[in-house]
Amino acid sequence: MKTITSLLSLFLLTGCTSGNAQEQHVGNQAPPWDEWYFTFTTPKALPAQVTLVKLLDTEGYGYVFRTIDQPQGDSVGKWDTHNGLGSSPFNKAKYPPQMIKFCWDSIIDKKVYETTLYFSLDTQHKMVSSEPDWSNPKETYYFRYMVIGLAPEGKVRVWLQNNGNPNLLLTSTQITTVSGKDLDMCAGVTNSDFSYGYDDDIKEFIKDKKYPYGSW
């Protein structure tokens, strides 16, 4: 973890780094796919906006994303087991992730959050594994589609899409979320005007509901 923390500090200062000395590594073999993808999701009518993402992969390459596929979701009360959009034209990398750090505005909470995800070796190995595609046994399915859920109270969950089956919850992922005076990378990074208030569709959805509007 010390090695990763040092790399992360350098990565956040420079915006983009490369290196070879990693504590976590899937091996020297190239992944069996060209790219993997991550997308965001939210509960229905409880929107959030992602404003900045930094990613460190298992080869030590850093990515900075400012053009980001924004969260979309229809989950009500709890997370849908088939969340996710699959591929993305923007949110992608060549090697599995060691770490993702991102800034997001919870419209429903009227707060800015900063979340850091550290991924285990188990996740990295799963992302380069495969099985027959259920929809076409002659094809191969790779677990290269990550879904990040953003819910009220700054709650975050991470899954891999699972070949037509319910998503795989990545329980070994270390998730840290802060807000307010504890913001670091995300201080001053926002695209939202929280003084605007809620749109009519949000007002209608949360009417007579008790915050935080579900179990996430």
Buried (B, 14 or more C-beta within 10 A) or exposed (E): EEEBEEBBEEBBEEEEBEBEEBEBBBEEEEBEBEEBBBBBBBBBBBBBBBBBBBBBBBBBBBBEBEEBBBBBBEBBEEBBEBBBBEEBEBBBBBBBBBBBBBBBBBBBBBBBBBBBBBBBBEBBEBBBEBEEBEEEEEEEBBBBBBBBBBBBBBBBBBBBBBBEEEBBBBEEBEBEBBBEEEBEBBEEBBEBEEEEEBEEEBEEBBEEEEEBBBEB
